[in-house]
């Protein structure tokens, strides 16, 4: 089983090793979710180019505001149409 070191930015002294989650198969479409934090769109723009260069279809989407969870219909749409989601957290 493969392990990855996760670093906790809240003053964790020793990284915790955790097993990787099982992979569900090939990723053909990824949702890039902009939560409307400053510069998150800049990060997602660059990531979109990298993913497309790898032949992955990208669906850009956004939350109405970063102060509240994504609406249920948006979460459902992402779950039904995409194999994975990346959420941009940037300032």
N, CA, C and O of each residue as an XYZ file, in Angstrom:
364
protein
N       0.842     -1.169      0.000
C       0.000      0.000      0.000
C       0.893      1.239      0.000
O       1.851      1.306      0.770
N       0.593      2.221     -0.853
C       1.353      3.465     -0.907
C       0.903      4.404      0.207
O      -0.258      4.402      0.617
N       1.856      5.209      0.686
C       1.573      6.199      1.711
C       2.004      7.569      1.220
O       2.890      7.690      0.374
N       1.372      8.592      1.757
C       1.722      9.961      1.444
C       1.860     10.721      2.762
O       1.089     10.489      3.693
N       2.834     11.624      2.848
C       2.980     12.463      4.031
C       2.106     13.694      3.867
O       2.222     14.417      2.877
N       1.233     13.931      4.834
C       0.390     15.120      4.840
C       0.970     16.104      5.833
O       1.266     15.741      6.972
N       1.134     17.346      5.412
C       1.655     18.373      6.297
C       0.503     19.259      6.745
O      -0.226     19.823      5.929
N       0.358     19.367      8.050
C      -0.700     20.186      8.635
C      -0.115     21.561      8.936
O       0.851     21.660      9.693
N      -0.678     22.625      8.361
C      -0.109     23.963      8.571
C      -0.363     24.522      9.969
O       0.023     25.658     10.244
N      -0.995     23.766     10.853
C      -1.308     24.262     12.187
C      -0.283     23.775     13.206
O      -0.652     23.244     14.253
N       1.007     23.955     12.904
C       2.108     23.673     13.816
C       2.301     22.188     14.118
O       2.732     21.832     15.215
N       1.994     21.342     13.184
C       2.250     19.915     13.364
C       3.759     19.685     13.339
O       4.438     20.174     12.436
N       4.297     18.951     14.311
C       5.744     18.730     14.419
C       6.221     17.579     13.530
O       7.259     17.700     12.880
N       5.496     16.486     13.492
C       5.872     15.326     12.696
C       4.771     15.027     11.687
O       3.610     14.883     12.069
N       5.120     14.930     10.392
C       4.090     14.599      9.394
C       3.452     13.242      9.698
O       4.111     12.327     10.193
N       2.199     13.135      9.400
C       1.458     11.900      9.631
C       1.381     11.130      8.316
O       0.937     11.674      7.305
N       1.812      9.863      8.323
C       1.694      9.031      7.135
C       0.298      8.433      7.054
O      -0.198      7.870      8.030
N      -0.319      8.551      5.923
C      -1.665      8.009      5.739
C      -1.719      7.257      4.413
O      -1.111      7.683      3.431
N      -2.441      6.147      4.382
C      -2.554      5.414      3.110
C      -3.368      6.221      2.109
O      -4.292      6.950      2.471
N      -3.004      6.074      0.853
C      -3.771      6.726     -0.210
C      -5.142      6.074     -0.322
O      -5.285      4.871     -0.103
N      -6.142      6.867     -0.662
C      -7.489      6.343     -0.874
C      -7.498      5.494     -2.144
O      -6.740      5.766     -3.075
N      -8.347      4.474     -2.189
C      -8.432      3.673     -3.417
C      -8.845      4.544     -4.605
O      -9.680      5.441     -4.480
N      -8.262      4.268     -5.718
C      -8.571      5.034     -6.932
C      -9.716      4.366     -7.668
O      -9.795      3.139     -7.737
N     -10.603      5.184     -8.217
C     -11.813      4.675     -8.851
C     -11.708      4.434    -10.339
O     -12.703      4.061    -10.962
N     -10.566      4.628    -10.926
C     -10.429      4.418    -12.359
C      -9.926      5.668    -13.047
O      -9.427      6.590    -12.402
N     -10.059      5.689    -14.351
C      -9.548      6.795    -15.148
C     -10.355      8.069    -14.913
O     -11.583      8.037    -14.824
N      -9.647      9.179    -14.815
C     -10.307     10.480    -14.682
C     -10.377     11.108    -16.060
O      -9.353     11.415    -16.671
N     -11.585     11.294    -16.536
C     -11.789     11.877    -17.851
C     -12.265     13.331    -17.775
O     -12.012     14.122    -18.684
N     -12.956     13.675    -16.687
C     -13.495     15.036    -16.564
C     -13.351     15.505    -15.116
O     -13.748     14.811    -14.180
N     -12.783     16.680    -14.956
C     -12.562     17.258    -13.627
C     -13.282     18.588    -13.537
O     -13.204     19.411    -14.449
N     -13.983     18.793    -12.433
C     -14.588     20.095    -12.151
C     -13.567     20.941    -11.406
O     -12.947     20.477    -10.449
N     -13.393     22.174    -11.844
C     -12.574     23.140    -11.126
C     -13.537     24.121    -10.471
O     -14.205     24.902    -11.148
N     -13.596     24.068     -9.156
C     -14.574     24.852     -8.394
C     -13.921     26.093     -7.809
O     -13.061     25.998     -6.933
N     -14.327     27.241     -8.289
C     -13.851     28.526     -7.787
C     -14.760     28.939     -6.640
O     -15.974     29.050     -6.813
N     -14.171     29.170     -5.460
C     -15.004     29.559     -4.323
C     -15.038     31.078     -4.145
O     -15.579     31.577     -3.158
N     -14.468     31.801     -5.089
C     -14.453     33.271     -5.109
C     -13.567     33.897     -4.043
O     -13.857     34.994     -3.564
N     -12.483     33.208     -3.663
C     -11.456     33.832     -2.845
C     -10.502     34.543     -3.800
O     -10.336     34.107     -4.939
N      -9.876     35.625     -3.357
C      -8.961     36.359     -4.239
C      -7.873     35.463     -4.831
O      -7.247     34.681     -4.116
N      -7.659     35.580     -6.119
C      -6.646     34.888     -6.916
C      -6.888     33.398     -7.103
O      -6.065     32.714     -7.711
N      -7.982     32.888     -6.600
C      -8.311     31.490     -6.852
C      -8.494     31.225     -8.330
O      -8.126     30.159     -8.825
N      -9.065     32.194     -9.044
C      -9.270     32.040    -10.483
C      -7.950     31.972    -11.238
O      -7.856     31.290    -12.258
N      -6.930     32.672    -10.750
C      -5.608     32.639    -11.385
C      -5.027     31.229    -11.272
O      -4.493     30.686    -12.239
N      -5.138     30.652    -10.087
C      -4.678     29.276     -9.870
C      -5.429     28.313    -10.791
O      -4.817     27.458    -11.432
N      -6.760     28.454    -10.856
C      -7.557     27.539    -11.673
C      -7.283     27.718    -13.163
O      -7.330     26.743    -13.914
N      -7.000     28.936    -13.605
C      -6.657     29.155    -15.011
C      -5.421     28.348    -15.397
O      -5.407     27.686    -16.435
N      -4.393     28.404    -14.569
C      -3.162     27.662    -14.845
C      -3.384     26.156    -14.764
O      -2.883     25.400    -15.595
N      -4.135     25.732    -13.762
C      -4.420     24.313    -13.608
C      -5.231     23.784    -14.791
O      -4.999     22.669    -15.259
N      -6.165     24.573    -15.263
C      -6.968     24.166    -16.417
C      -6.085     23.906    -17.632
O      -6.278     22.916    -18.338
N      -5.124     24.783    -17.880
C      -4.213     24.587    -19.015
C      -3.412     23.297    -18.870
O      -3.243     22.558    -19.840
N      -2.921     23.027    -17.673
C      -2.144     21.805    -17.440
C      -2.993     20.548    -17.634
O      -2.544     19.578    -18.244
N      -4.214     20.571    -17.115
C      -5.095     19.407    -17.253
C      -5.483     19.174    -18.710
O      -5.488     18.038    -19.183
N      -5.804     20.243    -19.413
C      -6.168     20.106    -20.826
C      -5.002     19.582    -21.654
O      -5.208     18.824    -22.603
N      -3.785     19.976    -21.307
C      -2.603     19.468    -22.009
C      -2.445     17.959    -21.811
O      -1.832     17.282    -22.636
N      -3.003     17.435    -20.713
C      -2.979     15.991    -20.444
C      -4.189     15.288    -21.048
O      -4.355     14.082    -20.867
N      -5.034     16.028    -21.764
C      -6.198     15.432    -22.414
C      -7.407     15.275    -21.516
O      -8.323     14.521    -21.842
N      -7.429     15.971    -20.393
C      -8.556     15.875    -19.460
C      -9.544     16.989    -19.744
O      -9.156     18.149    -19.882
N     -10.812     16.643    -19.832
C     -11.885     17.613    -20.027
C     -12.119     18.339    -18.710
O     -12.200     17.709    -17.656
N     -12.226     19.657    -18.771
C     -12.365     20.468    -17.563
C     -13.700     21.196    -17.576
O     -14.080     21.801    -18.577
N     -14.407     21.131    -16.452
C     -15.659     21.875    -16.270
C     -15.401     22.950    -15.226
O     -15.149     22.637    -14.062
N     -15.462     24.211    -15.631
C     -15.276     25.313    -14.684
C     -16.615     25.639    -14.047
O     -17.636     25.737    -14.728
N     -16.597     25.804    -12.734
C     -17.809     26.135    -12.006
C     -17.414     26.998    -10.811
O     -16.234     27.102    -10.477
N     -18.401     27.613    -10.173
C     -18.095     28.507     -9.061
C     -19.221     28.511     -8.046
O     -20.395     28.356     -8.382
N     -18.829     28.694     -6.790
C     -19.808     28.910     -5.735
C     -20.275     30.365     -5.813
O     -19.526     31.227     -6.272
N     -21.491     30.643     -5.376
C     -21.956     32.033     -5.378
C     -21.123     32.925     -4.449
O     -20.915     34.101     -4.748
N     -20.648     32.378     -3.333
C     -19.845     33.127     -2.367
C     -18.990     32.166     -1.568
O     -19.376     31.018     -1.352
N     -17.822     32.632     -1.125
C     -16.961     31.748     -0.338
C     -17.448     31.605      1.101
O     -16.950     30.749      1.831
N     -18.395     32.412      1.517
C     -18.841     32.382      2.917
C     -19.848     31.289      3.225
O     -20.158     31.047      4.391
N     -20.365     30.625      2.200
C     -21.360     29.570      2.405
C     -20.977     28.330      1.611
O     -20.260     28.433      0.615
N     -21.446     27.152      2.037
C     -21.188     25.934      1.263
C     -21.800     26.027     -0.139
O     -22.736     26.793     -0.370
N     -21.264     25.248     -1.051
C     -21.829     25.189     -2.403
C     -23.270     24.702     -2.323
O     -23.565     23.788     -1.552
N     -24.172     25.289     -3.100
C     -25.561     24.844     -3.100
C     -25.679     23.370     -3.498
O     -24.860     22.846     -4.253
N     -26.704     22.728     -2.979
C     -26.911     21.295     -3.225
C     -26.998     20.981     -4.715
O     -26.453     19.972     -5.161
N     -27.676     21.829     -5.494
C     -27.804     21.542     -6.928
C     -26.448     21.620     -7.629
O     -26.200     20.853     -8.559
N     -25.570     22.523     -7.208
C     -24.237     22.609     -7.795
C     -23.417     21.375     -7.428
O     -22.733     20.816     -8.285
N     -23.474     20.946     -6.179
C     -22.758     19.729     -5.760
C     -23.264     18.518     -6.528
O     -22.470     17.677     -6.949
N     -24.573     18.420     -6.716
C     -25.163     17.299     -7.454
C     -24.700     17.308     -8.912
O     -24.347     16.266     -9.465
N     -24.704     18.487     -9.527
C     -24.282     18.604    -10.929
C     -22.829     18.154    -11.098
O     -22.503     17.438    -12.045
N     -21.972     18.572    -10.188
C     -20.565     18.162    -10.256
C     -20.442     16.653    -10.083
O     -19.724     15.997    -10.838
N     -21.135     16.103     -9.096
C     -21.053     14.660     -8.820
C     -21.542     13.830     -9.996
O     -20.987     12.768    -10.276
N     -22.568     14.298    -10.682
C     -23.144     13.534    -11.794
C     -22.347     13.654    -13.082
O     -22.399     12.750    -13.916
N     -21.604     14.755    -13.268
C     -20.960     14.980    -14.560
C     -19.439     14.886    -14.547
O     -18.814     14.921    -15.608
N     -18.831     14.766    -13.371
C     -17.370     14.779    -13.289
C     -16.850     13.588    -12.484
O     -17.545     13.027    -11.637
N     -15.609     13.227    -12.781
C     -14.959     12.123    -12.079
C     -14.231     12.603    -10.829
O     -13.958     11.810     -9.928
N     -13.915     13.896    -10.765
C     -13.188     14.471     -9.634
C     -13.462     15.960     -9.592
O     -13.961     16.543    -10.555
N     -13.127     16.572     -8.452
C     -13.278     18.019     -8.307
C     -12.053     18.579     -7.596
O     -11.525     17.970     -6.665
N     -11.612     19.743     -8.048
C     -10.534     20.482     -7.384
C     -11.108     21.828     -7.005
O     -11.665     22.544     -7.836
N     -10.962     22.161     -5.727
C     -11.489     23.424     -5.216
C     -10.320     24.375     -4.981
O      -9.333     24.000     -4.348
N     -10.425     25.604     -5.488
C      -9.350     26.564     -5.343
C      -9.478     27.326     -4.033
O     -10.482     27.991     -3.778
N      -8.451     27.218     -3.215
C      -8.373     27.989     -1.980
C      -7.129     28.851     -2.079
O      -6.017     28.347     -1.919
N      -7.292     30.120     -2.334
C      -6.143     30.996     -2.493
C      -6.484     32.386     -1.996
O      -7.647     32.788     -1.983
N      -5.473     33.105     -1.592
C      -5.601     34.505     -1.193
C      -4.421     35.277     -1.733
O      -4.322     36.485     -1.516
